[in-house]
Amino acid sequence: MADTVNSAQSGERDVSIYLACRAVAAIVNVLSVALFTRLSSPDLYGQYLIGFSICFIVYSLTVQWAVYAHFGTFRQEAADRFALSLVVISALALAPALLSIGALAGLGILEGHIAWGSAVLALCLALHFAGTEVSRSHLKPGLVAIATISRSVLSLLLGSASLILFHEPAALLVAVGLGYALGAVPVYVHFARSLRQGGLRQPLGAEIAAMLRYGWPLAIAFGASAAAMNIDRILLEHHTDAATVAPYGAVMDLMKQTFLVLAEAISAGYVAHARIHMMRGETQAARAVLKRDFVSQAFVVVFGTVAFILLGRLVFSVVLAPAYLDMALDVLPALLVGNALLVLRAHYFGQVIYLGASSLIELVASLVMIAAAAGAALLLIDAMGAHGAALAFAIGQAAALLVYVVGAPKALRMPVDWLRGGLLLGVGGAILAGGLEAQALFGPAVGTVFCVFAIGVASLVLAMRWNIFNLSAMAQKLASPLLGLLPKRGL
C-alpha cells in the first residue's frame, strides 16, 4: 500500500498516462508526416512548414508564455481562478499575435493565403494549450490524454482531407489548426461543468499581475527560442526554396515525435508533482522526483539516438516519400545531436518552472540560442544547404544548454543521477558499436534484426529494473492475478 502511495505522489501514474497518450499521438503524427508528404508536392509541404514556423514563432512570443506563467504561479486552493486568469490572458495575447501575422503579410514577408492559415492555426493553438495546461495543473492526466490523442487524429484526418480536396498549404494549416482546437473540446466541456457546479470565481487582479510579472521574461525567451528553433528552415527556404525545406522539416518533425514528445510527456507528470512537493516544503521529495525525471530523459536520449543511427535508413524509407530519403540521411547526425541537446535543455527549463523562481535564466539562454543559431545559419546554410541548417540548429541548442550548465545558480541545477546516466551511455555505446559491426559483417537484413533485438532487450531490462515509465509497477500489477491462479506449494 505504501508503495502505491509513494508511486502516486511521485507522479509515476501520471507519467505512465502522459507517456501512453503521447506515444499514441506520436504514432499518429508520424503517420500524418507520411501521408502529408505523399499527398502533397515538396513545394506545397515546404510552404506549409514555413507557415507553421512563422505561426509558432509569433505564438511563442505573444501567447505561449501565459501557459508557463500559470504553472509557475499556480496555487491549488485557487485553481479555478487561475484557470480563468489563463484563459483571459491568452485571449488578450491573441490580439498582438494576429496583428503580427497580418503585419508580416502586409510587408510581403508572408504570402496572404499562408498568413490567413497561420492566423487560424495560432488561434487554435491557444485554445488547445490553454485547455491542456489547466488539466495538467489540476492533475487531470486523463483529460490531457483525450485532448492530445484527439488533436493528432483529427489533424491527420482533416489535414489529409484538405490536401485531397484543395491541395493548398493554407488549407492544410487551417485543417491542422482545427484538429488542435476540436481536440480540446472535451477539456472545456469538463471544466465548464465544474464551474457551473462550484460557482464562478472571478480572477483577481493581483493574480493576473503576478502571472504577468513572472511571464514577461518568458514572452521574450519563448519568442527567441522559437525563432532559434525555426530560423534554420526559414533561412534554408530563403537561400534555396520551399521544396528543399520539405524533406528537412519532415525529418525534424519525425525527431520531435520521438525525443521531444517523450521528453514533454515525462516532464508533464514528474514536474507537476515536484511542484506540489515544493509548495509543501518537501524539498527532498521534490529532488527525488526530479532525479527520476533525469533518468527517464537520459533513457529516451540514449536509446532514441542509438535507434535513429542504426535504424534511420529503414525508418525514413518507410515513413517518408522516396524523394526525401537522401537529404534525410544527410541531415540525420546533426539533427540527432541537436534534439538530444534540446531534451536536456528542456529538462533544465523544468527546474525554473517548478521552483517558481526567476525566469530570467531562460531569457538569457534563449537570447544566446537565437544569436548562436542565427549566426551559424547565416554562415553555413548558403555554403552547405540543408546540412548547414542542421548544424546551425545543433549549435543553437548547445549554446542554450551551456548557459544553464555554467550560469545557473546551485539552487536551479537539476539533480543528476550520474551512476545511472553513465551506465546508460555505456550500454548505448556498446549497442551502437555492436550494431554497426553486425550490419557491416552480416548485411543490412541480419544487422537490422540484431539492432532491433539489442535495443529492445537492453531498453526493456533497464526500464523494468529502474521502473522507467512505471513499467515495473504495471507489470507487477498485471502479473498479480495470474500468480494468484497458480497452485500453492507447501514449504
N, C-alpha and C positions, 0 to 999 in steps of 0.2 A: 504493500500500500504506500509506504514511504517513497519507494522508487517511482511509483506513478505520480505522486505529488511533486517530487523533485523534477521529474521529466516535464510535467506541465508547467512548472514555474520557470524552467529554463528555456521554454519555448520549443521543445523538441516536437511536440504535436503540431504546433503551428508551422514549423519548418517543413514537416512532412506534407502538410496540406498545401503550403505555398509551392513546395518543390514539385509535387504531383501536378498541380494545376499549371504551373509554368512549363513543366515538361510536356504536358499535353498541348499547351498553347504553342510551344516551340516547334513541336512536330507539325502542327497546322501551319505555322508561319513558314517553315521550310517548304512545305507543300505549296504555299502561296508563291514563294520565290520561284519554285519550279514551274508552276502554271503561268505566272505573270511573264516570266522570261520566254516562255514558249508561245503565249497568246499575243505577245507584242513584239515589235521590232526593237533592236537595240537602241535606236534613236528615241522611240517613244518611252521605253523603260528608263533611259537616261534622263529624259526631261522630267519624268515622274520623280526620280530620285533627287534631282536638283530642286524641284518644287517642295518635296518633303524636307530637304535640308534647310532651305530658306525658312519654311514654316517652323521647323524645330528650333532654329536659332532665335527667331522672333518670339516664339512661345516661351523659350527658356529665359529670355531676357525680361519678359513682361509678366508672365503668369506663373511659371513653374516654381519660383521661389516661395510662393504662398503655401504650397503643399508642405515644404520642409519647415517653414516658419510655424505652421500649425503644429507640426510634430515636435518642434523644438520648444514651444511654449505651452503645449497642451497640458491640461490638468484634468484628471479623471472625474473629479467631483463636478466639473462644469463642462462635461463632454458635449452636451447639446449646444451650448452657447458657442463653444469653439468651432463646432461643425458649421454652424450658421455664419460665424465670422469668416471661415474659409470660403464659403460659397459667395458671400458678399464681396470679399476682396478679389476673388477670382473673376467675378462678373465685372467689377470695375476695371481690373487689369486687362480685360479683353479689349477694351476700347483702344488703348495705345498699340496693342498687338495688331488689330485690324487696320488702324491708321498707318502703321509702319509698312504693312504689306501693300496697302494702297499707294503709299509714297514710293516704294520700290517699283511698282508698276508705272506710276506717273513719270519717274525718272528714266524709264526704259531699261532698268536693270532686270526686271522680271516681266515676261510677256503677260498680257492682260488675262488670258484664259488660265494660265498657270497661277497667277496671283489670286484669281477668284477661287480656284480649287484649294489653294493653300490657306485662304481665309476660312473657308468652311472646315478644313482639317484642323486649324488652330482652335476654333470654337469647340469642335468635338473632342479634341484632346483635353481641353479644360474641363469639360463635363465629365469625362471618363476618370481622369486622375484625381479630381476633387472627390468624386464618389468613392474611389478605392482607398484614398488616404483616410477618409472618415471611417471606413470599415476597418482598416488596419489599426487605427488608433483606438477604436472600440474593441479591439481583439476579436474581430469577426472574420476569421480567415475563410469561412465557407462562402461569405458574400464576395470576398475578393476573388476566390476561385471561380465563382459563377461568372463574374464580370470579365475576368481575364480570359477564360476559355470562350465565352460568348463573343467577345470582341474579335478574337482570332478567327473563329469560324465564320462570323458574319463578314469580316473583312475579306476573307477568302471567297465567299460566295458572291458578295456584292461586287468585289473587285473583278472577279472573273466575268461576271455578267456585264459589267461596264465595258470591259475590253471586247467582248463578243459583240455587244450592241453598238458601241460608239467608237471604240478604238482611238481614244483620245487621252492624253496624260491628265488633263483636268478632270475628266470623268473618273479616272482611277483614283485621283486624290480625294474627290468627294465620296466615292464609294468606300474607300478605306476609312475615311473620317466617320461616315455614318456607322460603320462597323464598331468603331470605338464608342460612339455615343449610345447606340442601341444596346451595346453590351452592358452599359452601366445602369440601364433602366431598372433591373431588379433591386439594385442598391438604393436608388432614390425611392422606389415604392416602399421598401422596408423601413427606411428612416422617416418617410412621410407618415407612415402608420404609427411609428413610435412617437413622433412629435405630437400627433393628434391625441394619442392616449395619455402622454405625460404632460402635455401643455407646452406651448411655445415659450421658450426662454430667449428673450431678445439678446443679441450680442451686446457686450459692454464696450464703450469707447476705449476704456483702459486696456482691455484685452486686445482689441484691434490695433491700438497703438503699440502694444508690446510685440505683436506679430510684425508690425511694420519696422520697429527698431531692430528686431532680430533679423528680419529678412532682407533689409536693403543691401547689405553686402552680398547676400546670396543672389540677388537680382543681377548684379554686375557679374558675379562669379559664374552663374549659370549661363549667362549670355556669352561670356568669354569662353567658357568650357564648351558650349555647343558650337560656337564658331570654330574653336580649335579642332573639334571632332568632325567638322564638316568642310573646313577650308580646303582640305586635300581634294575632295571631289569637285568643289566649286572651281578651284584653280585648274584642276585637270580638265574640266569642261571648257574653261577659258582658253587654255593652251591647245586643246585638241578639239573634241566635240562631244555631244551628249552620248553618241554611240560608244565612245571609249569609256565613259563613266559607267555604263550599264554593267559590264562584267565586273569592274572594280567594286561598284556598290553592291552587287549581288553577293560577292564573296564576303564583304564586310557585314552584310546583313546575316549571312549564314554564321559568321563568327559570333555575332551578337546573340543569336538564338541558342548558342551553347554557353560561352563564357559569361556574358553579361546577364543573360536571362537567369541562369542558375545562380549567379552571384547575388542578384537582386532578390531572388526567392529566398536564399539563405538569410540575407540580412533582414528581409521583411519580418521573419519570425524571430530571430535572435535579438536584433537591435531593439525591437519593440519591447521585449521582455527585459532587456538590460536597462532600458529607460525606466521601466516600472521599479526595478530594484534600486536604481539611483534615486528616484523620487522618495523611496522609503529609507534611504540612507544605508542600503545594503551594498556597500562598495565591493566587498569580496565576492558576493554572489554575482554582481554585475560583471566583474572581471572574469569570473569563471565562465559566464555565458559568452562573453566576447572572445575568450580563448578558444572555445568550441567553434565560434564563428570563424576564427582564423584558420583552424584546422580544416574546416569544411571548404573554405575558399581555396586554400592551398591544394586540397584534394582535387577540386574542379580544375584549377590552373594546370597542375602537373599532368593529370590523366587526359585532360582536354587537349593540351599541347601535343602530347605523345600520340594521341589518336589522330589528330589532324596531320601530323608529319608522316605517320606511317600509312594512313588510310585516306589522305586527302584526295589523291587522284581518283580513287574509287567513288568517294562521296560526291565530288564535283561532277564526275561523268554521269552519275545517276540523277543528280538534282538539277544541274544547270543545262541550259541549251548547249549543244555541241560547240557552237561558235565562241562560247565563253571560256572553254577549258584551258587554253594555252595561257591566257592572261591570269586566270585564277591560280594556276600553279606558279606563275612568275611572282605574284604579289603575296603568296601564302606565307613565306617565312617572316617577312617584316610585319605583316598584319597579325600573325600569331604572337610575336613579341609585344606588339602594341596593345593587343587585347589582354594579354596576361598582365601587363603593367596597369592597364585600365582597371582590372578587377582589384588589384592591390591598392590602387589609389582610392577606389570606391570604398574599400574596407577601412582605410584611414578616415575618409569623409564621414563614415558612420559614427566614428568616435566623436566628432564635433557635434553631430546632431543629437546623439543620445545623452551627452553631457549637458546639452543646452548651454554650452559655453559660447564665447565669441566665435562668430563665423568668419572672422577676418582672414584666418589662415587659408580657408577655401578660396577667398577672394584673391589672395596673393598667389596661391597655386594655380588658379585659373588664368590669371593675367600672365604669369610666367609661361603657362602652357600655350596660350594663344600666340605669345611672342615667339616661342621656340618653334611651334608648328608652322606658323605663317612664314617665318624666316626660312625654315628648311624647305617649305613648299616652293617659295619663290626661287630658291637656289637650285632645287633638284628636279622639279616637275618639267621645266622646259627642256632639260637635257635628258632626263630618264623616263619621262612619261608616267605611266601608272606605277611603276616600281618606285620612282621618286616620291610619288604621293603616299605610298605605303610607308616608306622610310620617314617621311615628314610626320605622319600620324604617330609612329612609334617614338620619334624624338620628342614630340609634344607630350606624350604620356610619361616618358621617362623624366622630363623636366618637372612636371607637376608632382610626380611621386617623390622626387628628390627634395622638393620644398617641404613635404610632410616629414620625411625621414630625418632631414637635417634641422629644419626650422621649428618643428612642433615642440612645445614645452613638454616636460615629462608627463604631466597630467593628461595630455592629449595624445599620448602614444599608445597605440593599441597593444594589448598583451599578446605576446608571441609564444607559441609552443615550439621552441627551437628543436627539441628532440624529434617530435613527430614531423615537423617541417623538413628536417634533414633526412629523415627516413623516406619521406615521400619523394624527395629529389633523387635519392639513391635508387629507389625502386623504379622510378620513371626513367632515369638514365640507363639502367640495366635493360629495361624492356625496349627502349629506343635502340640501343646498340644491338641487342639480340634480334629485333625485328628487321633492322636494316641488313644485318648479316643473313638472316633467313631469306629475305627477298632476293639478295644477291646470289646466294648459293642454290636455292630451290626454285626460283622463278616467282612471278607475281602471284599466281594462284595459291600455291602452297605457303608462300610467305605471308599472304594476306590472312589465310586461315590461322597461321601461327600467331600473327599480331592480334587478331580478334580474340583468340583464346587467352593469350598472355595478359592483355589489357583487362579482359573480363574477369579472369580469375584473381589477378592481383588487386584490382579495384574492389571486387566483392569481398575478398578476405579482409582487407583493411577497413572497408566500410562496416562490416559486421563486427570486427574486433573493436573498433572505436565508436561504434554506434553512430556512424555518419548518416545523416538524414533520418535518424531514428530507425534504421533498418533492423538492427539487432532486437530492439524492443518490439517492433512489429512482427518479426519472425517468431519471437517467443510467444507473443500473443496468439499468432496463428497456429503455432505448434501445440499449445496447451490442450485444446480439445482433442487433438489426435493422440497425445500422450495419455490422456485420460481413458482412451479406448483400449490401450494395451493391457494385457493381463498382468496383474501384480504378482511379483515373485517374493517368496519368503527370503529371509536372511540366510 
